[in-house]
Amino acid sequence: MTTITDLEATTAINATPAQVWAAITDLPRMASWSPQVVKTVVFGQVKEGTRFFNINRQGWKHWPTNAKVVRFAPHSDFAFRVAENTTVWSFQIDETPEGSLVTHRRETPDGISALSRSLTNAVLGGQEKFTEELRTGMATTLAKLKADLEG
C-alpha cells in the first residue's frame, strides 16, 4: 500500500491569474477537464464556505461527494474539502512573465477517512492503483484547463 497521501501536478498556462481563477472557480466546468468528475452542482455563489455536490466516476462506477470551499484567495489560492474522505483539493496560481504557474494538489491534513480507505480498497482497485489514477487525472485536468485557456 502506498504511503503517499499528498499529490501534486503543476503546469504553466499562458493566461493571467485572473483568467485561470475565473475558470477554476466555475466549478461545473471541472467535468470538462477532470477524468473523474461527471457533474458538479454548486449551492450559491462560489466563495469561502460554499458547498457543492459532485458525481464522480471510475469506468462504470459512479459515486457522490459533498464538498465545501475552505480557501478562497482570488487569483491565488482555491481549495475545497471533500466531506466523505476529508481530503482537500486545491489550485494555487502564481503569476509568471508568461502568464500563470498552476499547481493542483490533493492534500491530506487530517489523513484520509477510514470509510474512504475501505471503499477504495473494496471497490476502486486499492490505494496504490487509485492514487496513481488520481495523480494521472490531476495532470489530465491541468492539461485540459491549459488547452481551454490557451485555445
N, C-alpha and C positions, 0 to 999 in steps of 0.2 A: 504494500500500500504506500502511495506517495505521501510524503510529509509536507509537500509544498502546498500551502494554502493560499498565499497571496500570489496573484498572477498579474502580468503586465504586458502591454503591447503599445508601441509608440510609432507614430508616423508624422512626417512633415506634410503640411497641406498648404497649397498656395491660395490661402483665403485669410481674411482678417480674423482675429479672435472674435469679433462681433458676429461675423458670418458663421463661424464654427459654433459659437454659443447658440445662435438662433436655431441652428439645425439640431443640435443635441438636446436642447430643451423642448423641442417639438416632439414629445415622446411617442405619439402614434407613428412617426416616421421611422422609428427604430426597427419596425418589422421589415422595412425595405432594405436594411443594412445587415441586421443580425440573422445568422442562420438558425438561431434558436427561437427568436420572438416571432409569434404569429400575429398577435394583436395586442394593442395597449389601449386601455380606457382610462382617461385622466378625470379625476373628480375635482373640478375647479381649475383656476389659473395656476400654472406651474410656478411655484415658489417654495421656499423652505416650509416644510410641514405638509405640503400637498401629498395626497395619497393617490395611488393608481393601481390598476389591476392588469396583469399580463396573462396571456395564454402563451405557453412555451411548447416546444416540440423537440423530439428526437425521433426521426423517422415517423412511424405511425403513432407513436406515443405522444400524448398531449397532457399538460398539467397547468393548473393555475398558480399564480403567485400574487401576493399583495406587497406593495412597496410604499415607502414614504421618503420624500426628499429630505435629506439630512444636511446637505451643504449646498449653498446657492450663492456663489460669489460671481456675479455677472462677468462674462468674458474671461473667466479664470478657472473656477472650480465648481463642478456639479456632481453631486453624489446622492445615491438613494440606497436605503437599507431594505432588503427583502425579508419580510416577516418570517416566512417559513424556514429559512436556513440561517438567518442572522448575518448574512454576508452584506458587504457594502460594495456597490458597483459605482465607479467614478470615472469622470473625464476631467483631466487637468489640461488647460490650454495655456501655452507660453508663447508670447509674441516673438517672432524672428524677423530678420530683414526680408525674408521671402514670404512671410505670412504667419503660420502658426505651427507649433510643435504640439501634437495632441497625444496625451498618454491616457490609455484606457486601463483601469485596474479593477481587479476583484480583490477586495480587502477583507480580512477576517479578524477584526479587532476583538471579537468575542468568540472566535472559533466558528465552527460550522455545527449547526444543531444536530443532536443525536438522531432525530427523526429524518433529517435530510441525508445524513450519512447512511442510515439504514436503507432508505428508499433508493439512494444512488447505488448501493451495493446490490440490492434485490432487483431493481427494475432498469437502471440506466447503464449497466455494464461494469460497475465497480468504480472506486475512487480514481484509480490511475487512468483508466480509459476515459472517464467523464471529464477529469481535469484536463487531459490532453485535448478533448473536444472543445472545452471552454477556451483554452489557450488559442487554438486554431480559429475558433469562432470570433474571438476578440480581434485577431489580425484581419479576418474577413470583414468584420464590422468597420474597422478603420479604413480598409481599402475601398469599401463601397461608399463610405462617407466622403473620402477623398475624391473619388470619381464623381460623386454628385456635386461637390462644391467646386471642383475644378472644371467640370463638364464643359 
